Amino acid sequence: MASQQKPAKFANLLINHREDARSSWKRLIAAPLSSLMTVTVIAIALLLPSFLMVLNTNLDAVVDSFRQSARITLYLAPEVSADRAIEVSNNLLQRDLIMAAEYISQQQALADFSTRSGLDSLLGQFADNPLPAAIVLTPASTDLALVSGLAEELSALPEVEQLQLDADWIRRADALATALAILARGLGAIFLLGVCFIIGNTIKLGVEHRRDEIRVIKLVGGSHSFIARPFLYTGFYLGSLGGFCALLLMLALLAAVQEPVAAFAGNDSFQSPGIAALLLLILGGALAGWLSALLASWHHIRQIDP
């Protein structure tokens, strides 16, 4: 007998949930302007931190790709002979942190500069070659701290007059990427809290609007969970719709910035978020809406005396 009552009880519970879900959806449709405004605000709140995270992912990829091309250029003193420069270059190549070393003579440096600048006639008027010989080093490590330490050590060589580290601007870009990640996480937490307040306030208004109905349900023995169920569906709908609208806005913005970001990276690659990440935006909105509705509905329903 008890085994037959359990399926019947479960079936009745499903029917009640279906009715509550349907009634909550009808209430949202009955106030389209208010619902649209709430969903739009939720979508904007979810969009900004998510978009910043996507940009940060692409900026990290750009910094990583450029970090691979970091170079250390040693400009040699004028009195260093070509034989001595080649010897220094070969000695440096024996270090573990140096993957490649290329010696560039004064004549080669002048020829390369003339080709790139197109100032052949102007440079030909100089009696002496103004460009120094150099050794271009390719570090074996992409760790900027190790590369910087290596550059500081090499700058003390007696043959080196000046040193240029190409990774200086990469360090700045790396710092920018870190700051952008912190900003995205901080704004994500702030805007998520804002979403909770928006949905919570919507649920509060719904509870106040149905205050008399809630009193009657309490008088006939209705539990708090039974009364709160429609409001939970309302929060779930608002959060889900807000997440879906945020996803559409995200796709539109990514399509708009894909070309300039790829041009900045120097290639055609653009790391768009995967399907799982995009669906997570909807699920995150739905979960935030449900939790906000749960807290707000229980708080305000408990304050209503039958």
C-alpha positions in Angstrom: 0.0 0.0 0.0 2.8 2.4 0.9 4.7 1.5 -2.3 1.6 2.5 -4.3 1.3 5.9 -2.5 4.9 6.9 -3.3 4.4 7.0 -7.1 1.1 8.8 -6.7 2.7 11.4 -4.4 5.6 11.9 -6.8 3.2 12.3 -9.7 1.2 14.9 -7.8 4.5 16.7 -7.0 5.4 16.8 -10.7 1.9 18.2 -11.5 2.3 20.9 -8.9 5.7 21.9 -10.2 4.4 22.0 -13.8 1.5 24.2 -12.7 3.8 26.5 -10.7 6.3 26.8 -13.6 3.4 27.6 -16.0 1.8 30.2 -13.8 5.2 31.9 -13.1 5.9 32.1 -16.9 2.4 33.5 -17.5 3.0 36.2 -14.9 6.2 37.2 -16.6 4.5 37.4 -20.0 1.6 39.4 -18.4 4.1 42.2 -17.6 6.3 42.3 -20.7 7.9 45.7 -20.3 8.8 45.1 -16.6 10.2 41.6 -17.4 12.1 42.9 -20.4 13.7 45.7 -18.4 14.8 43.2 -15.7 16.2 40.7 -18.2 18.1 43.4 -20.0 19.7 44.7 -16.8 20.7 41.1 -15.8 22.1 40.5 -19.3 24.3 43.7 -19.2 25.5 42.8 -15.7 26.5 39.3 -16.9 28.0 40.5 -20.2 30.7 42.9 -19.1 32.8 40.7 -16.8 32.4 37.7 -19.2 33.5 39.9 -22.2 36.5 41.1 -20.2 37.5 37.5 -19.4 37.4 36.6 -23.1 39.5 39.6 -24.0 42.0 38.7 -21.2 42.3 35.1 -22.6 43.2 36.5 -26.0 45.6 39.0 -24.6 47.3 36.2 -22.6 47.7 34.3 -25.9 49.2 37.4 -27.6 51.7 37.9 -24.8 52.6 34.3 -24.8 53.2 34.3 -28.6 55.3 37.5 -28.4 57.2 36.2 -25.4 58.6 33.4 -27.6 60.2 36.1 -29.8 61.9 38.1 -27.0 65.4 39.1 -28.0 68.5 40.5 -26.3 70.6 42.8 -28.4 74.2 43.5 -27.3 75.6 46.6 -28.9 79.4 46.3 -28.9 81.9 49.0 -28.2 83.7 50.5 -31.3 87.1 49.1 -30.3 85.9 45.5 -30.3 87.2 43.7 -33.3 85.2 41.3 -35.5 87.2 38.3 -34.4 86.7 39.2 -30.7 82.9 39.7 -31.3 82.6 36.3 -32.9 84.5 34.8 -30.0 82.2 36.5 -27.5 79.2 35.3 -29.5 80.4 31.7 -29.5 81.2 31.8 -25.8 77.7 33.1 -25.0 76.2 30.3 -27.0 77.6 27.9 -24.5 75.2 29.2 -21.8 72.1 27.2 -21.0 69.8 30.2 -21.1 70.9 31.2 -24.6 69.4 29.2 -27.5 70.9 31.2 -30.4 73.5 34.0 -31.0 73.9 36.0 -34.2 76.8 38.4 -34.8 75.9 41.4 -36.9 78.8 43.5 -38.2 78.7 47.2 -38.7 78.5 46.8 -42.5 75.6 44.3 -42.2 73.8 46.5 -39.7 74.1 49.5 -42.1 72.9 47.4 -45.1 69.9 46.0 -43.2 68.9 49.5 -42.0 69.3 50.9 -45.5 67.0 48.2 -46.9 64.3 48.7 -44.2 64.4 52.5 -44.2 65.0 53.3 -47.9 67.5 56.0 -47.0 70.4 54.6 -49.0 71.3 57.9 -50.6 71.3 59.7 -47.3 73.3 57.1 -45.4 75.8 57.1 -48.2 76.8 60.7 -47.4 78.2 59.7 -44.0 82.0 59.3 -44.0 81.9 56.7 -41.2 79.4 54.0 -40.4 77.3 55.3 -37.4 75.8 51.9 -36.5 77.6 49.7 -34.0 78.2 46.0 -34.4 75.8 43.8 -32.3 75.2 40.3 -31.1 71.5 39.3 -31.1 70.7 36.6 -28.6 67.6 34.4 -28.4 66.9 33.2 -24.8 66.1 29.6 -24.3 63.5 30.5 -21.6 60.3 32.5 -21.9 60.4 33.4 -18.2 60.7 37.2 -18.2 62.4 37.1 -14.8 65.1 34.7 -16.0 65.6 36.7 -19.2 65.8 40.0 -17.3 68.4 38.5 -15.0 70.4 37.2 -18.0 70.3 40.7 -19.6 71.5 42.4 -16.4 74.4 39.9 -16.3 75.3 40.4 -19.9 75.3 44.2 -19.6 78.3 44.0 -17.4 80.5 42.4 -20.1 83.4 44.7 -21.1 82.7 44.3 -24.8 79.1 45.5 -24.4 78.5 49.3 -24.7 74.7 49.2 -24.6 72.0 46.5 -24.2 68.5 46.4 -25.5 65.9 43.9 -24.1 62.9 43.4 -26.4 60.9 41.9 -23.6 60.4 45.2 -21.8 57.1 46.0 -23.5 56.1 42.4 -23.2 56.4 42.8 -19.4 54.0 45.8 -19.6 51.5 43.8 -21.7 51.8 40.9 -19.2 51.0 43.4 -16.4 48.1 44.7 -18.4 46.7 41.2 -18.9 47.0 40.5 -15.1 45.2 43.8 -14.3 42.5 42.9 -16.8 42.0 39.5 -15.2 41.7 41.0 -11.8 39.3 43.7 -13.1 37.2 41.0 -14.8 37.0 38.9 -11.6 36.2 41.9 -9.4 33.5 43.2 -11.7 32.1 39.7 -12.1 31.6 39.5 -8.3 30.2 43.0 -8.1 27.8 42.6 -11.0 26.7 39.1 -9.9 25.8 40.7 -6.5 23.9 43.3 -8.5 22.0 40.5 -10.3 21.1 39.0 -7.0 19.7 42.3 -5.7 17.8 42.9 -8.9 16.1 39.5 -8.9 15.6 39.7 -5.1 13.8 43.0 -5.4 11.6 41.6 -8.2 10.7 38.6 -6.0 10.0 41.0 -3.1 7.5 42.9 -5.2 5.9 39.7 -6.3 5.5 38.5 -2.7 4.0 41.9 -1.7 1.6 41.7 -4.6 0.4 38.3 -3.5 0.4 39.0 0.2 -3.3 38.2 0.7 -3.0 35.0 -1.3 -0.1 33.9 0.8 -2.0 34.6 4.0 -4.8 32.3 2.9 -2.4 29.6 1.9 -0.8 29.7 5.3 -4.2 29.6 7.0 -5.0 26.3 5.2 -1.6 24.8 6.2 0.5 25.6 3.1 4.3 25.3 3.8 6.9 28.0 3.1 8.4 25.8 0.4 5.1 25.4 -1.3 4.5 29.1 -1.3 8.0 30.0 -2.4 8.0 27.5 -5.4 6.4 29.9 -8.0 8.9 32.6 -7.0 11.8 30.2 -7.5 10.6 29.5 -11.0 10.4 33.3 -11.6 14.0 33.8 -10.5 15.1 30.9 -12.6 13.4 32.3 -15.7 14.8 35.8 -15.2 18.3 34.5 -14.7 18.1 32.1 -17.6 16.7 34.8 -20.0 19.3 37.3 -18.8 22.1 34.8 -19.4 20.7 34.0 -22.9 20.5 37.6 -23.8 24.1 38.1 -22.5 25.2 35.2 -24.7 23.7 36.9 -27.8 25.3 40.2 -26.9 28.6 38.4 -26.3 28.5 36.8 -29.7 27.7 40.1 -31.4 30.6 41.9 -29.6 33.0 39.1 -30.4 32.1 39.2 -34.0 32.8 43.0 -34.0 36.2 42.8 -32.3 37.5 39.6 -33.8 39.2 41.2 -36.8 41.0 44.0 -34.9 42.1 41.6 -32.1 43.5 39.2 -34.7 45.3 42.1 -36.4 46.8 43.1 -33.1 48.0 39.6 -32.5 49.7 39.5 -35.9 47.8 36.4 -37.1 44.3 35.2 -38.0 43.7 33.4 -34.7 41.1 34.5 -32.2 40.2 32.5 -29.2 36.4 32.6 -29.0 34.8 30.9 -25.9 33.7 27.4 -26.5 30.1 26.1 -26.4 30.6 24.9 -22.8 31.7 28.4 -21.7 28.8 30.1 -23.5 26.3 27.6 -22.0 27.9 28.3 -18.6 26.8 31.9 -19.0 23.2 30.8 -19.2 23.5 28.3 -16.4 25.3 30.9 -14.2 22.5 33.3 -14.7 19.9 30.6 -14.0 21.7 29.6 -10.8 22.1 33.1 -9.6 18.4 33.8 -10.3 17.2 30.7 -8.4 19.4 31.3 -5.4 18.4 35.0 -5.2 14.7 34.0 -5.5 15.2 31.4 -2.8 16.7 33.8 -0.3 14.4 36.7 -1.1 11.2 34.6 -1.1 11.9 32.8 2.2 12.8 36.0 3.9 9.7 37.9 2.9 7.3 35.0 3.1 8.3 34.4 6.7 7.4 38.0 7.6 3.8 37.5 6.5 1.5 36.5 9.3 -1.5 34.4 8.5 
